[in-house]
Amino acid sequence: MINYNNKRFRPISSSENSETTSDTIFVYKQNGNILTSTYKGENIIEGHLIGLVDNNGVINMRYHQINKNNELMSGVCVSKPEIDSNGKITLHESWEWTSGDKSKGTSVLAEI
């Protein structure tokens, strides 16, 4: 199992319907297979996620956030890790809003 504790990530690409930008920073904490994160950025005033990490490092998570329009948004996401040649983690995410227009999207996050 990958240990994400104290790792920080930033989006390097994301679908148009995402609220994250390149300045959104995710700070991960992990205890056993339970993962949590706080995050914020240009479009997100405050965000949190909670998830479970499987033996392959795949994260099944739920997230909620307050955006810059003062709207409460929520969604679900599956995040698949790739270990780069430099040992850093890249996360390939497939997600879906459970609020708003309930659209789907993808994102790629890089460890910083």
WOVENBEL-V18278 format. One line per field, one symbol per residue. phi: phi as a letter, one per 20 degrees, with the letter a starting at -180 (. if undefined). burial: b if it has 24 or more other ideal C-beta (glycine too) atoms within 12 Angstrom, else e. A space follows every 50 residues. Layout:
BEGIN
phi: ???
burial: ???
END
This chain:
BEGIN
phi: .fdegmedcbfdbafgeeeecfefdddecccmeedcbdbaagecfbbbcc bddefenfddcccbbdefemdedbacbdcdeceffeneedddddcbfdcm elfdacbcddfd
burial: ebebeebebbbeebeeebbbeeebbbbbebeeeebbbbbbbebbeebbbb bbbeeebbbbbbbbbebeeeeebbbbbbbbbeeeeeeebbbbbebbbeee eeeebbbbbbbe
END
